[in-house]
Amino acid sequence: MNKNTFIKDNIVLRSLADGDQQAFQQVYKACYEIVTRSIQNMSASKNEAEDIYHASLLVLYEKTKEADFILECKLSTYVIAVARKKWLKQLEKEKRLTQKEQDYAELHSHEIANSYFDINSLQKQEGQRVQLAKALEKLGSPCNKILMAFYIEGKKMSEIAQEFNYTNDHNAKTQKHKCLKRLKKIFFD
Amino acid sequence: MEYIEHIERYLLGEMSQDERRTFEALVDNNPSLHKELTEYEQLFKQFEHAKNEAFVKQQILIAREQDSRTTQNITTKLQKHVNKYWRTAAIAASVAILASLTTFWIVDNAYMQQEDERILQLVNKEVRAIKKKQVRIQNDLAAVKTNVAPDYPSNGSGTAFALDKRGYAITNLHVINGGKKVFIFTKDGKAHKCDIVLKNEENDIAVLKINDSNFQFSNKAVPYQLNKDASLAASIFTLGYPKNEVVYNEGYISSLNGKDGDSSKYQLELPSSPGVSGAPVLDIRGNLIGIVNSKESQSKGITYAIKSNIVQQILDSLGDTCNPIELKQNALAGKNRTDQIKALEDFVFVVKVYK
């Protein structure tokens, strides 16, 4: 692949980092076939391969948001490398990992892509994600809904005040802070 | 003093440069505030991840829908639909961080559809899942049926050993010639029906394959490799099944050729009894030098073994079907004999044939 490909890919990824819908759709279509097929070659079913592909797109998306992220190989190569690592981890976890898949991954691994990310930190993040989910569940309604509305859905305080029937923004905000404190306590206990 | 508002504004990047500096100085001088700040920072990072996940999931949803409905019209309608429901979808997404990726699809498909369409979809999904399950059960059942050895007495038995870990094994042709159905019994006593992949009358060799594509002898590779030039007087040992239990024996190479100068065989000084036909002959490092084949009727200790270069020829003729690479690594060298035997036991089996 010539360097121009990477430049184009990098431009697309810059738009993706800003949450550009078109950029995402472009990436999705460009990599879908090659990535899912490559995972199916490592004894994944079609559904499993798709799940891995989607999870890998999340990794890519979060990566693009890092300030120093620059792609130095073909985009699909990068996503394949991410997907393979994730799939191997899953196989290992489900005790389905055999020499065949390991050999295959080694044979097809791309060193540049491999050096980009650390699967263990991904696993750790996955663990924290579950932890957050559990903490939110434990926190209960409406506290968790208020927090999710503000921090995850990106709603404004005024919208939240209206939705949750607070007399003014300030009251909603005070309530939100109380909820946040409780969540933190649950999360770290 | 409560700092939560400051912490939040700091983490969301809402502070001016001066404010930041003042706040950072405050944090530096207040260890408990510092701790609190780092904890909130971690929590906010998780919020950020959840937010990213919601975005990606929404986009995947759009991509899939676009893929399945190509008409421009429907697509634009759907875009509007998605935009309208994006908030709901996002809630679904944040709720779904409680669950796994796969469960997520059930949740937000549900939000995206009209109520009845939603129910229909869930039902379809269930039906598909049940169908899938049924196929699996049928396969399992078939596997159980084929892997039950007949309850009448066998027509002969011998020993076989693995050529790779995925179900290929080798034995003597005369072991299996007496019947039609061939079963291998692994160490755990389980029966496995085999196909006969290859019969070589000239060298009295048969290659078997366990009739189950998911089967593995072990998750480890076959622990022996071929040694094609063993020396006269070299110590050897075998592992075979003269009875329903594995039996160990040892001896040495007493002649480099078999009966009447047969160069395809070694003559061994090794006690053997019926049933060990097909057993692997290994040198002290655990390399495979041959296959127990027959014994001299007049003299008690003399046993003949098919040389491993014949095994190599057989493997070569199999081509890619069986992966002979696995016979190229040795995991036994340097181990003491009892450990060698332990490692070997998963790869040596009883073969029985039935009419």
Interface residues (C-beta under 8 A of the other chain):
Chain A: G19 Q21 F24 Q25 Y28 K29 Y32 N47 D51 H54 A55 L57 L58 Y61 E62 K65 T98 Q99 Q125 Q128 R129 Q131 L132 A133 K134 L136 E137 K145 M148 Y151 I152 E153 G154 K155 H177 L180 K181 L183 K184 F187 F188
Chain B: I4 E5 E8 E39 Y40 Q42 L43 F44 Q46 F47 H49 A50 K51 N52 E53 A54 F55 V56 K57 Q59 I60 I62 A63 Q66 R87 A90 I91 A93 S94 I97 L98 A99 L101 T102 K165 Q216 N219 A221
